[in-house]
Amino acid sequence: MNEQISAASLYDRVARVIPKAEWMGFQDDVEAILALKRQRNAVILAHNYQTPEIFHGVADIVGDSLALARKAMEVEADVIVLAGVHFMAETAKLLNPEKTVLIPDMAAGCSLADSITPEDIALLRKAYPGVPVVTYVNTSAAVKAASDICCTSGNARQVVESLGVPRVLMLPDEYLAKNVAKETNVELIAWRGHCEVHELFTADDIRELRESHPGVVVLAHPECPPDVVEAADFSGSTAVMSDYVGRERPARVVLLTECSMSDNVAVHHPDVEFIRPCNLCPHMKRITLGNIRAALEENRHEVTVDPAIAVAARRAVERMLEV
């Protein structure tokens, strides 16, 4: 980020989605964070679900979980602040073991990450001997270490097919596995984990949206239930949805994913009307400008990974990135 940039000049980026009075309340934290990043040679990685004052205001690298994983490997900084949830910070640490990785709130978790343990994977391997385990990146480092390879919603099909086998255990998101199964001839054995945000969307929601907003284009995240994905016009990861809006420029669009995603994409597309069915991720919303500032000021909360786990977990992530 340009060292001369100020909180006041940054407001131009977000003026369409943040009222001026609200931004005035953010300015002190934004100015402090910009200065702290310079002082500590720090970068902020922010997921697409972060609020606009973080995403467009103080972040240096933004994107979905796949983009953040890739870009984390290229970071030239002493400190990484992960504006997202805990498994993302662990992944950044796996790929940058020599750097300090901070997460502003240790309680920023994930329902998918909480839905499965390494012990569960050990039992599945006994039940399905020889079947490789593909694990979604929305999991703990310990679960990644118990897996053969990781995937994201953006590359799941490619990862599954890269293994060259007829059957795969795909964990822990049941809906992602079922949606990917429709795109491949590989048999996918699913776990029963769900995202607490995406599982709330229903096919009835889409019917009501189409009735209330004629001509709306419906984009659904593949963590949504299969009937929702089937009823949508297009399905893809947050990065793919953003690319779709930029490429197709629909007059009116709805993104069936976490609420802040629409605000962040809308900043770049003033000609597109965004309908916002606002399902918030309570974990992502634990990250604020205030605790990002505190993380940089007080070096909290540092994320570490047990070296015994890190080697195998890093291998699973790196195998994904090679695909």
Stockholm file with secondary structure:
# STOCKHOLM 1.0

chainA/1-323         MNEQISAASLYDRVARVIPKAEWMGFQDDVEAILALKRQRNAVILAHNYQTPEIFHGVADIVGDSLALARKAMEVEADVIVLAGVHFMAETAKLLNPEKTVLIPDMAAGCSLADSITPEDIALLRKAYPGVPVVTYVNTSAAVKAASDICCTSGNARQVVESLGVPRVLMLPDEYLAKNVAKETNVELIAWRGHCEVHELFTADDIRELRESHPGVVVLAHPECPPDVVEAADFSGSTAVMSDYVGRERPARVVLLTECSMSDNVAVHHPDVEFIRPCNLCPHMKRITLGNIRAALEENRHEVTVDPAIAVAARRAVERMLEV
#=GR chainA/1-323 SS CCTTCCHHHHHHHHTTTSCHHHHHHHHHHHHHHHHHHHHHTEEEEEETTSCHHHHTTTCSEEECHHHHHHHHTTCCCSEEEEESCHHHHHHHHHHCTTSEEECSCTTCCCTTGGGCCHHHHHHHHHHSTTCCEEEESSSCHHHHHTSSEEECTTTHHHHHHHTCCSEEEEESBHHHHHHHHTTCSSEEEECCBCCTTGGGCCHHHHHHHHHHSTTCEEEECTTSCHHHHHHSSEECCHHHHHHHHHHHCCSEEEEESBTHHHHHHHTTCTTSEEECCCBCCTTGGGCCHHHHHHHHHHTCCBCCCCHHHHHHHHHHHHHHHHC
#=GC SS_cons         CCTTCCHHHHHHHHTTTSCHHHHHHHHHHHHHHHHHHHHHTEEEEEETTSCHHHHTTTCSEEECHHHHHHHHTTCCCSEEEEESCHHHHHHHHHHCTTSEEECSCTTCCCTTGGGCCHHHHHHHHHHSTTCCEEEESSSCHHHHHTSSEEECTTTHHHHHHHTCCSEEEEESBHHHHHHHHTTCSSEEEECCBCCTTGGGCCHHHHHHHHHHSTTCEEEECTTSCHHHHHHSSEECCHHHHHHHHHHHCCSEEEEESBTHHHHHHHTTCTTSEEECCCBCCTTGGGCCHHHHHHHHHHTCCBCCCCHHHHHHHHHHHHHHHHC
//
